[in-house]
Amino acid sequence: MYRKKSDSRQYSICTICRRTDHRRGSSEGFMQGVKSVTKQAFMKSIPIMCSYVFVSMAYGMMMENAGFAWYYSLLTSLTVYTGAFQFVLITFLSSGASIVTIAVTALLMNSRQSFYSLSFLETFRKMGRKKLYMIHTMTDETYAVNCTIEDKDEDSRKEMFLVAFFSRCYWMFGAVMGGLIGQLIPFELNGIDFCMTALFIIIFIDQWEKADKHFPAITGILIAVIALLIFGQTAFMLPALVIVSGVLIFWNSEQQEIYTERAK
């Protein structure tokens, strides 16, 4: 009887040890998987970091120069987070532009990102509640990086989420740092606002080189100049955007009809 009880206790102890080792191994494997996914996402986000930190610092400095403290830059980056439009928003806030002008300009300037999300409909659907965050943080840069990640398992979707999360953190960090630097180290900011103009010029040249047809670009330039002459510097943007959008929608529909007829 004593030997049977001893064997039974020994068996129970061995079983507990095996279960403990199994749980420990599972926990270690899980942590290694998390570290691996996080590392891969961080490595992929480094190019975005190099771009976002310095551009957002310029944004924070410009906000400070316009009279908005660093926490306004942080709040805007949390709620708006559109990059280029945030620079335009500085002018709107300083000049007292109407809510309608701000809303329509934001919609037209960032409407392209809604088409980006169409490429990830199935992927975002698999991410559950995270899809809302992925839609909010979709930018040109995160779209480009996430296109290189194949949606093959849960880890790949976690990697996409972390790329978006890291990128947003880079932008907010740079915006706050720019605002603080603008407060602590007063210096002349004349000319720093040209970084936004330079950014738009670079984007324009890049799109010009990639596009087969240059009608949209030429149309945008001509209508913007005409609207500037007619409506003035403070009120030309909204009518220019509306007219350009209408012309390009009509032109695009004509192009689709031409392609359809040729296909027949």
Summary of the structure (lengths in Angstrom):
residues: 264
radius of gyration: 26.3
end to end distance: 91.9
largest distance: 104.9
contacts: 738
relative contact order: 0.11
helix: 82%
strand: 0%
